[in-house]
Amino acid sequence: MIDDRLDLLTVEEAAELLKITPYTIREMIKRGEIPAAKIGRFYRIKRSDLIALVSTMPPVGIAEQTK
């Protein structure tokens, strides 16, 4: 039985949540920015990993002020 806490997303679902393209998600996976498992030909991303990624990003405007 799969643990209910293991909420896996497709590349398309992750892209939709972040409002970016699936291509960008795949590139981020390749660069190691988003951890993902490859199951067959398809990547799966833990929802918790995606949330962790977003929570480490600086708020909009903060990064621009430090330049």
C-alpha positions as CSV (number, residue, x, y, z in Angstrom):
1,M,0.0,0.0,0.0
2,I,1.4,3.4,-0.9
3,D,1.6,5.9,1.9
4,D,-1.1,8.6,1.6
5,R,1.5,11.2,2.5
6,L,3.5,10.4,-0.7
7,D,1.7,12.9,-3.0
8,L,3.4,12.6,-6.4
9,L,2.9,15.1,-9.1
10,T,3.5,14.8,-12.9
11,V,5.7,17.4,-14.6
12,E,2.6,19.0,-16.0
13,E,0.9,19.2,-12.6
14,A,4.0,20.7,-11.0
15,A,4.2,23.3,-13.8
16,E,0.6,24.2,-13.4
17,L,1.0,24.7,-9.6
18,L,4.0,27.0,-10.2
19,K,2.5,28.7,-13.2
20,I,5.5,27.9,-15.4
21,T,6.0,25.6,-18.4
22,P,6.6,21.8,-18.2
23,Y,9.8,22.5,-20.1
24,T,11.1,24.7,-17.3
25,I,10.2,22.0,-14.7
26,R,12.2,19.4,-16.7
27,E,15.2,21.7,-17.0
28,M,15.0,22.4,-13.2
29,I,15.0,18.6,-12.6
30,K,18.0,18.2,-14.9
31,R,19.9,20.9,-13.1
32,G,19.1,19.3,-9.8
33,E,17.0,22.2,-8.5
34,I,13.9,19.9,-8.1
35,P,14.3,16.4,-6.9
36,A,12.4,13.9,-8.9
37,A,12.0,10.2,-9.5
38,K,11.9,8.8,-13.0
39,I,9.3,6.0,-13.2
40,G,9.5,4.5,-16.6
41,R,9.7,7.4,-19.1
42,F,8.1,9.9,-16.8
43,Y,9.2,12.1,-13.9
44,R,7.3,12.2,-10.6
45,I,7.8,15.0,-8.1
46,K,6.9,15.0,-4.4
47,R,4.5,17.8,-3.6
48,S,6.4,18.4,-0.4
49,D,9.7,18.9,-2.4
50,L,8.0,21.5,-4.6
51,I,6.6,23.3,-1.5
52,A,10.1,23.3,0.1
53,L,11.6,24.7,-3.1
54,V,9.1,27.6,-3.2
55,S,9.6,28.3,0.5
56,T,13.3,28.8,0.0
57,M,12.9,31.4,-2.8
58,P,13.2,35.1,-1.8
59,P,10.0,37.1,-1.9
60,V,9.5,39.2,-5.0
61,G,11.2,42.5,-4.7
62,I,13.7,41.4,-2.0
63,A,16.3,40.1,-4.6
64,E,16.0,43.2,-6.7
65,Q,16.7,45.4,-3.7
66,T,20.0,43.7,-2.9
67,K,21.5,44.3,-6.4
